Amino acid sequence: MTGFIQVIVTTETKEQARAIAQRLVGEKLAACVQIVDSVESTYRWKGKVERTRERLCLIKTRESLFPKVEAAIKALHSYDTPEIIAVPVVDGSEEYLRWLNESLA
């Protein structure tokens, strides 16, 4: 079973991460969203090197749902240019992938 992706998103606050997770899982656009409470990000923004604490969301979904997932994230996100990166799930346990498939729209 293939066609699954993990979407990686960072947010400024835990509340924003939870709102994104609630919407995606509630609308069956994601089977699961894991929120890692605090990561430190160092990046270049508008010509300056910045460092900030963020929340990391790991979103399990199907590749075909990515456009809807991306739109929902952008509608709820406070950043001008949020990190929204999809990586393929190349393999996984049969039971987990079956559950993932059954949990999505």
N, C-alpha and C positions, 0 to 999 in steps of 0.2 A: 504494500500500500504506500503510495507516494503522493506528492502534491501538497504536503504540509509545509508550513513555514513557521519560523519564530520571528516576530517583529520586536525590535528593540527600540524603546522610547525612554527618554529621560524627561523628568518634570521638575519644576521648581519646588513644589510642595507635595506632602503626602496626600492632602485633600484632593489635589488635582489628579494624582495617580489613581486614587480610589474612584474618582468620578469617571475617569477613562475606563478603568476596569469594570465598574458597574454597568456602564453603557454597553461595552463590547460583549460582556458575558450575557447581560440581560437581553440583548438583541440577537444572541447566538452568532455573533461575528467572531467571537473567541470562545474557546472551550475553557481556557484558564488564563489568568493574568497573575503572574507572580510579581510582587513589589518588593524590591530590595531597598530597605529604608534609607541608606545613605551611601553614596559613592562620591568621591572627589573627582571632578572633571577639570582638566587643564586644556584650554583651547584658545585659538586666536579669533577675536571678534572685533570687527571694525578697526583693524590695525594694531590692537593691543592684546597681549597675552592675559587671559583671565583665568581665575581659579574659583570654583564654586562647589558647594555641596548640592547634590541632586538626588532624586529618587529614580531608580531604574525599574522599568516595567519590561517583563519578558512575556510576550503575548503569543499564545499558541493558537494557530488558525490554519486555514486552507489558502493556498496561493490564489485561488479564484476569488476569494473574499477580500484580497488586499485593497482594491480601490475603495471599498466601503469602510474598511478599517482605517485607512489613511484619512478619509473624509471625516469620520467620527473623531479621530484624534485631533485633527486640525480645528474642528469646531469647538473643542473643549480646551485646547492648549493655549497657554499664555505667551509662548515664545514666538518671535517673528519667523524663525526658521527652526522648528523643532526637529530633533533627531528622530527620523522614522526610517529604520533600516530593516529589511527583510532578509533572513538567511534561510536557506533550504534545510529541511529535516531530511537527511539522507537515509536514515534508518531509525528504528525504534522497536520496542517490544510490541509484539502483535496485539496484546491486550490493551496497551496504552493507545496505540494508533487506532484501534477499533473504537475505544471510548472517545477519543478525539473526534473521529469522524461522526459518531452518533451525537455528539454534543454541539455540532455546528449546524447552521442553517443550510 
